[in-house]
Amino acid sequence: MSEANYEARGSVAVITMDNPPVNGLGSALRTGVVDGLRKAVADPAIKAIVLTGAGRAFSGGADIREFNSPKALAEPTLFTMIRVIEDLPKPVVAALHAICMGGGLELALGCHYRVAAADTQVALPEVKLGLIPGAGGTQRLPRVVPLDVAVNVIVSGNPVKAAKFKGTKLFDEIVDGDVVAAAVALAEKVGVEGRRPRVRDLPLPAEDAQAFLQFSLNTVKTVARNFPAPAKAIEAIQAGYSLPFDAAVINERQIFLSLMQTPESKSLRHAFFAERSASKIPDVPEDTPVRAIRAAAVIGAGTMGGGIAMNFANAGIPVTVLEARKEALDKGLATIRKNYESSAKKGRISAEEAEKRMGLITPTMDYASIGQADIVVEAVFEDMDVKETVFRKLDEVMKPGAILSSNTSTLDVDRIASFTKRPGDVIGTHFFSPANVMKLLEIVRGAKTAPDVLATTMKLSKALKKTGVIAGVCDGFIGNRMIEQYSRQAGFMLDEGATPAQVDKAVEKFGFAMGPFRMGDLAGNDIGWYIRKRRAVERPSMNYSKTADLLCEMGRFGQKTGAGWYRYETGRRDAMADPVVDEMIATYRKQIGLSPRKLSDDEIVHRLVFSLVNEGAKLLEEGIATRASDIDMVYLTGYGFPLHRGGPMFYADQYGLYNVIGRMAEFAANPHGDPGFWTPAPLLVRLAAEGKGFNG
């Protein structure tokens, strides 16, 4: 079935691409367009052609549903479409609206004329998948816009509104009204004239081009050092100055194909699909009716509560913030205002927008004033007794159908739900600090959480610009349950001879945003201390290095106290090694009878990463995590795992699960710490034996 509709409007044929949701350039669509072009050429009454897109886009580029399938390379390819258009004996006008990205923009650049709606989002986003444009984008775009603009569009991958290109050769007309009508009018005119200008025939900008491109290349190699695509894109542009056009396009394609095989591109493509998969809940149909969220409430105005309230205000949802003490309420609102004013000073939002968002936040000390909210998020101290008090009160005051949500990071959501007479309305929403910045939202599904509550919360996560990931109920859910094993291994390595700085530098070199000890200082070492005290009662068999407890006993809770694993100077966040900490570790090491040994960076990295992997495998077996890619999304968006490595489970797949088990056997031979932890999870053993990976 063709995905391109053909219509004659007088002397103009209008071909409309129709492949929802964004007219991805799939095999059937490409065939339909080429068939339509040939039909128009064969009709003597047709003098020109308009190519446009149905629905919400001109075209978003390649059809992601055909990635890595034979259909992606089936003829006619995008190359063939563009060549047919350029060589057509009748002029083709592209009518662009809403979205024109990737292959969609390359297709438009292959047309003889382009008319765009002013608000059309234009982009070549291939670098976000570790690739470069693969159908002439690096050669055609620099011929129609200034070179610096072309380079920025290609190496950033960010969308730009069509109106920004006014005065360039990218668009012949930019309109505010009916773009297809404007394109038909232009087509009628050029159809009479018969002119068919081609972008490929325009010269590349020459003045200072090579110096600018070399400067740009040096810059992106530094800024995007873990990602080869931006530099390769500039090299492709440079090649256009020394090669004929067709040879430069072939060179571009060869670079594109070689990048497809890089671990960085594979990781980025995995993350791209993983983010989309995370929103799909297997036993909750996508058409499940959702509850309206018109007003929200947050219990607690501290760091988490304030950040959560900002999320709602940023999304245009009125939110009431409740605190028990006026001093805490005033302090929380002042912090929110300070955050908004800071954003306005940095130009991220206008001063007017900052005031508008503040106006959506209402302070209160009265539970009765939040009763009509559609969702309430509890963000109080991480203690079950405190949670019980709050949820019993919420059960009394909240209207029927309101969603009762807990921002707990470790506690049992089913037990929290039991404090109410409406457990189906209770769900966990684990925001990550700072909540107004971090992208991850762990959505914790209780045993009795209603399907529409799950669907509503997942939809809300998108409105709040979060990546929602479903987790089952267990201590720590996905992220914190895994990070506990990671932190334990980091502590054991201090006992064995490493320093906090060595461990942090090793994993930061691997690509983590922050090592475990810098992360502890930022979050507050007292938080982990509290959890370990709880563990001593609940799970006394779980052992830890005592160095973290000794640190806390010294009052070194991290940045907030000016000292933690590192020391900090007033007004600065630079982590500086402290001999006091080294001495404390050395003393403890002697007390437990360990002689220090030299740990390699490779051991440090893989003990930490594979501790995540083994615990992640257990989460999959237990059904706490729905899919391995969900675990990867948790770590990519909430824990600073390096994007270019795709997440812990994907990294394990690339390393080879057989090899992962081999390394774990090496770690298990170490008598210190918890050798039993390194017994591979049964799922890991089974997948390795079958030659499979976590992600298929």
N, C-alpha and C positions, 0 to 999 in steps of 0.2 A: 504494500500500500504506500502510495506517494505521500510524503510529508511536506509537499510544496503545492500550494494552490495557484491556479492560473486564471487570470481574468483580463479581458481586453477592455480598455477604457479608451475608445476611439482609436487613435493611432499608437497608443501606448499599452504594452502588456505589463501587467502588474503580477509579479511572482511573489507569493507570500510564504515564507518558511513557517511551518507549523509543527513543532516538536516540543510540546510543553515539558518542563516549565520555562526554559529559557532558550528554546530553539537550538539545542545542542546540535552540532554539525555531524549527526550520525549518518550511517550509510544510506538509509532510505531517504533522508532529507537531501543529501548530496546528489543522489540519483535523480530525485524529483526536480531539483533546481536545474541541473544540466539538461534534463528532458524538456523543461519549460523554456530554457534559453533556445534550444534547437527548434522548438515549436514556433517561438516568436520569430526566429530568423527565417523559417520556411513560409511565414505568412506575409505576403507583400503589403498587406494593409497596415502592418505593424512597423513603425519607424524607429521606436526606441523602447527600452525596457526599464521598469522600476523593480528593484529587489528590496523587499522589506521583511519584517518579522511579525508574526501574530502575537497577540497577548502582551506579556510583560517585558518583551525584549526584542531587539533586532536579532542578536545572537550572543550567547555567553561563551561561545567557542566550542571546543571538542565536546562530544557527548560522553560524559564520564561513565555512563553505563556500558560503553564499549571499550573502555580502557583495557589494555592487555588482551584484547580479543581480535580474531582475524578481521572482524568488521571494521576496526579502526583503520586498517590498511587497504581495505577493499576499494577498487575503482568504482566510480571516480573519487579520487582523494581530494583533499582541499587544494593541493597543488594543481590538479587537473581542472577543478572548478575555476580557479583563478586564471589559469592559462586560457581556458575556453572564453572567459569573459574578456580578457585583454585582447584576444584575437578576433572577437566577434565583429561582424561587419556593421552592427547596429550599436549605438551607444547604450550603456547600462548605468543607471543612476541608483545609488544605494540610498534608501530612506531609513535613517537610523533614529531609534527612540529607546528610552529607558536604559538598556544595557547593550553595550557593544564592546566585547572583551575577547582577548586571546585570538583564536582563529576567526572570530566574528569581525574583529577589527582588521585582521589580515585580509579577509574576504572583501571588506569594504574598500581597503586600499587597492585591491585588484580591480575595482569598478572604475569606470571612466569619470564619474562625478559622485559627489557625496553631499547629501542634505541631512542635517541633524537637528533634532529637537534640542533646545538650549540646555536642558537638564539631563541629557543622555550621559550615562557614566561610561567613560572610555578608558580602556586599560589593556596592557599586555602583561597579564599576571603570571606568566609561566615560571618566573624565578621563584615564586612561592611554592612551586612544586619541584624546585631544584633543576629547572630546565630553562631554555631560552626559547623565544618565538621560533617556530619550525616551518613556517610557510611564507618567509620573506619579510617578516616584521622588522628585523634588524636592518634590512636594506631599503625598505620603502618608507618607513616612518621618518628617518633622518632627511629624506628628500622633500618632505612636506611641512615639517616644523623645524624651528631652530635646533641645532645639534644638542645644546645643553638640555633642552626640553625633551628631545627624543631619548637621550641617555637616561635622564631621570625617570621617564615613564617606563623604560625597559628594565632598568636595574632595580627599581623600587617595586614594580608590579602594582602600584597603588592606582586606584581609579581617579580620573580627573573629569570634571564636567565639560561637555562639549563647548559651552560658552567661553571657556578659558582659551580655546584655540581660535577665537575670532581674529581674523586678519592673517591667518596662516593658510597654506594650501591644502591643509587636511580636509577642510570643508568648503564647498562652494557656496553653501547657504546655511545659516543657522537660524531656525525659526522658533517662534513660541506657539504657533497654532498647529494645524493638521499637517504633519510632516509628509504624509503620503501625497496629499493634495499638492503640496509645494514641490515634491519630487516629480509628480506627473506633469506639472506646469513646466518645470525645467526640462523634462524629457521631451515634451512636445516641441520646445524651442530647439534643443540640440539635435532632435530627430530630423528637423528640417535642415539644419546646418550640416549635419553629418559628421561633426567633429568628435573624435574619440581619443582624447589625451590619455596617456598612460603614465602612472607615477614612476614606473621603472625607467622612463625616458628622461626624467628630470635629473639634473646634476646633484651630486652630493655637495653640501656646503664645504668650501675649501679653506676659507680664511681661518688660520690658527687651529684647524681641525686636529691635526696630528698631536700638537702640544696639549690641546684640551683632552683628547682621548687618552693620552699617556698619563696625564694627571688624574683623570677619572679612574683609570685602571689601577694606578698605585693606591688610590683612596679606597676603592672597594676591596682590594686585596687585604687591606688592613681592617676595614669595618666589618666585612663579611668573610673573615678568614676561614670560618668553618664551612662555608658554602661556596663551591666553585662556580655556580651558574652566573652570578653577576659579572665576574671577571671575564668569563667565556663570552658573555653577551657583548661586552665592549670589544673583545678580540674579533668577534664576528662583524661588528660595525667597521672596525679598522680594516678588515679584509676587503671590504667594499671599495676601498681606495686603491687597491692594487690588483683587483681581479675584475674581469667583466661581470656584468650583473648576474647572468645565469650561473657562472662559476661561484660567485659570492653566495648565491642562494643555496647552491649545492653544499658549499662549505658550511653554511648555517645549519643545514639539515644534518650534516655529518656530526657537527657539534651537539645538536639536539639529541641524536640517537646515542652518541657516546655518553652523554649526561644521564640518559635513561638508565644506564647500567651502574651508575655510581651509588654507593651506599647512602649518600646525602639525599639524592633524589628519591630513592626508594623509601627512605625514612619520611621525607616530607609528603610523599604520596600516601604512605600509610597513615600519617596523621590526618591528612585531608579526608580520607574515607572513614577513619576512626571517629572523627568528630561527628560525621553524619550518622554513623551507626549508633553512636551513644544515645541519640535521641529516640531510638526505636526500642520500645518495650515489648518483648515477644508476646506476652499474653494480654497486652492492652492494645486493642485495635487503634489505628491512627485516626479513625473517625469517631472515637469515644467522645461524647459531649463533655465539655469542660465547664467549670464554674467561672463566673465572671469575677475578675479581681479589679474592683474599682477603688478600693480603699484598703490600706494596710495598717498594721500596728506592730510595734517592736517593744518588747519588754527588756529594758536595760539601755542606758545611754552611755555605756562605757565604750572602749575601743571597738569591740565587735558590734554592739548595738548601734552605735553612731554610724559605723561604716555600712551596716545593713540598711539603715534608714536612708542613707544617701543613695543607695542603689534604687530604692523605690522612687525617691524624688527625681533622680536622674532619668527615670523611665516615665516621668509625668504622673506617677501614682501618689495621691495624697497619703501621708503616713503620720500616725500619732505615736510619739515616743513616750513610754511610761517609765518613771523611776520612783523609788520609794522615798528618796531624800531630795529636797530642793537643790542642795549644793551640788549633788551628783548630776541632776538634770541640767542645771545652769552650765556646769562645766562641760557636759556632753554637747549641748547646743553650741557653746562657744567654740569647741573644737571643730564641729561641723562647719560653722561659719568661717573659721580660719582656713579650713581646707578649701572651701569654695572661693574665698578671696585669693588664696594662693594660686588656684587654677586660673582665675581671672587675670591675675598679674602676669602669669606665664602665657596668656593668650589662648589657653585651651578652651575657655568659654568666655562670653562677654560678661561684663558686670551686671547687665540686666538679667542675663540668664542665671547668674549666681543668685540674685535676689529672688527670681522666680522660683528656683528650686528651694531656697530657704523658706519661701512662703508656703510650700507644700508640706512642711514639717511642723507638726503641732506638738508642743510639750504638754504633759499631763502627769498628775500624781494620783489620778482617780481611775480605777479599773472600769467604772461605769461608762466612762467617755470613750472606751475602745470597743464596746460591745457590738457595734454595727460594722466593724471592719470585716472584710471578706477573708483576710488571712492575718494571723498574728504569729510573729516569730519571736520565740523566747530566746534571749541572749544573756542569761544570767550566769552566775558562777557554776563551774562544772562540778556540781555536787548533787547527788540524787535527792537528798532531803530538800534542798532548795528547789529543785525542779518539781518535786511533788507539791510543794506549797503553791507554786506558780500555776501548775496545770489544774489543780483542784479549783483554784480561783477562776481560771479561764473557762473551765467547764460550766461554772455558774453564770458568768457574765456574757460569754460570746453567743451571738445569735445562731440559730440552727443553720447548718450548712457552711459555717465558717471553718476554714482550715486552721488547725492548731499545729504549729510547727515548732520543733526544737532545734536550736543551733548547736546541739551537743556534738562534741568531737570524738567521744568514746563511749558514752553511756547507752544503756539498753533502751531503745526506742519503744519496744513492746511493753516494758515495765512503765515507761512514762505514759504510754497510751492507757495503761490500766488505771491510772489515776483519774480517768474521765469516764463518762457514760457513753462516749462516742468515739471509740478507738478507730473506727473507719475514717474519721476526719483527722487523725493524727499522723504526722509524717516528720521525718528528720530532714532539715536543710542545713547541712554543714558548710557554712561559708568559710573562706580562708582569709587570714589577716594579711594586709589591710583589705577588709571586705569590699570597699569601694574601688579597689584596684584589681585584686586577684580574680582570674577568670573562672576558676573551678567552683562548682557547686555540687557537692555530694548529696544526692537525694536519697535518703535512707527509707527504705520500704519496710514498714512493719508488717507483722503477720496478718493484721486486720485492716491495713490501709486500703481504702476503697480505690478501685481502678480510676475513677474520675478525679480523685485527689492526686494520684500519680500523674495522670495526663495533664491536669491543670498546673501542677508544680513544674513539670517539664516545659510546658508552654511559657510559664512565668519566667523560667530560667533564661529563655531566649529574649524575652522582653527586657530582662535585666542585663542583657549582653553577657550572660554566663554560659559556660559549657556545662550542661547538666549531665551527671553520670549517676545511674541507679546503683545503689549498694544495698545488700541485705544487712540484717541486724547481726552484729558481732562486736566484740570489744575493739574499737578503733576503726570499724568499717573497712574500707579498702586502704586508703592512704595512710592513716595513722597505725593500723595494724602492721603494715609492711615497714613503715619507717621505724617502728620500735626495734625490729630485727636489725635494721641498718645501723641504728644508733648503738645497739648492743655491740655489734662488731667493731664500730669505731672505738668504743670504750675498751674492748679487749685488746685492740691494737696499741693503745696507749700503754696498757699493762706490759705488753711484749717488747716495747722499745721505741715506738713511733712518738712523735710530738703532735700536738693539735695542728700546728702550722703545716707539718709534712702531710698529714692526712688531708687537710683542706686543700692544699696546693695540688695534690695528686688528682683529686676528683674535679677540681676546678679546671685543671689542664685537660682532663677528659671531656669537659664541657658543662659540668654542673654550674648553675648560677652561683652557688654558694656551698662550701663544704659543711659537714655536719656540726663542727664546733662553732664556726661563724654563725650558722643557722641557729644553734642553741642560744648564743649570745643575743641574737636579734629577737627571737621569740620570747626569751626569758627562761633561764635554766631552772627556775623554781617550778615551772609548769611540769617539766619532766620529773623533778624531785617529788612533786605531789603524786604523780602517777606511779612512780616506783614505790612510794609508801603504800599506796593502795594495792599494788601488785604483791607486796610482802605478805599481805593478809589473804588476798584472793588466790594467788598462785605462787606460794612460797618456793616452789621448785625452780622457778625461773631466776637465773642468776645474772648479775650485771657486774661490770667493773664498779668498784666503789669510788672511783675518782670523781665522778659527777656529784655524788652525795657529799664528798669531802669539800668540793668546790662550793657547793651551796651552803655548807656549814660555815664557810669563811665569809658568807654574805655576798659572794660573787655571782649575782644573778644575770649578768650580761650588760648590755649597753645602758639599760635603765639605772644601773648602780655604778656605772663607770668602770666596771671590772667583771670579767667572767673568765672564759678560757683565755681571753686576751685582755689587755687594758685599753682604756679609751680616754682621750683627752676631752675636756669640756668643749661642747659645740662641734665635735668631730666624731665621725663614725669609723675612722681608720682603725683596723684591728692590729694592735701591736703586741708582739710576743712578750710574755712576762716571765722572768726567771722564777718568780714566786710559784707559778703554776708548774713549771718544769721541776722545781724542787719538790713540790707536793707529790707529783706523779712518781718521781724517783724514790721518794721515801716509801710510798705505798707499794711500789714494785719490790722493794727490799723486804717489806713486811710479809708479802705473800710468797717470797722466795723465788722470784723470777729474775733471771739474768737478762739484761736487754739484748736484743738482736736487731739486725738491720732488716727492715721490711722494704721491699721494692715498691715503687709506685704501681706496678702492674698488680702485685698482690693486694695492695690497698684498694685499688679501684674494683677489682673483680670480687674481692670478699664483700665489699659494700653492695655492688650491683647484683651479684648472684644471691645475696641474702634477700634482696627484694624479689628476685625471680622465684626462688623456692617458696617464699611465703605467698607470692602471687598465684603460684600453681595450686597451693592449698585452698586459696580463696575461690578459684575456679571450680575445684572439685566439690567444695561445700555449697556452691551456688551463691556465694556472697557477691561475686562479680559475675555479670552475665556473659561477658566475652573478654578475651585477652586484650583486645584493643581498648576496652573501657579502662582497664588498669593502666595502659599506656597513656590514655588521655588524662587520667588522674595525675600521673607523674609529670606529664608535659605541661599541664596548665596549673598545677597546684604546688609542685615540689621542685621546680627548677631543673628537671631532667633535661639533658641537652636535646633540643629539637632535631639536630642533624643526626641523632642516633635513634630517634623514633620511639623512645620509651623502653622500659626495662624488658618487657616481654618480647618486643620486636627485636631489640638488641640481642637477646638470647637466641632468637630464631636465626639471626644473621651469623652469630658466633657458632651456631650448631649445637643442638641440645645434647648430642653425644659428647661434645667437647665441654659443655657446661658441667655435665655430670663428672667428667674427668677432673675438672678443676675443683669441684666440690669435694671429691675424694681426697685431693691434696689438702684442702682446708680441714677436713675431718681428721686428718692425721696429726693435727696440732692438738696436743692435750689440754691447752689452756682454753678457757672460755666455756663454750658449749658444743663440743664435738658432735653430739647427737643431733644438733640442729641441721647439720649438713647431710643427714640422711635424705636423699632426694624424694620429693613428693611423688606419690604413685603416678599421678598424671604426667609428670616430667619423665619418669622412667618409661611409661607406656608410649608416649609420643616419640621419644628418642629411639625406642626399639622399632617403631613403625616408620622411622625416617621422616617424621612430620615435624611441624612447628606449632607453636601456640596459635598462630594466626593462619593456620591452614597450610 
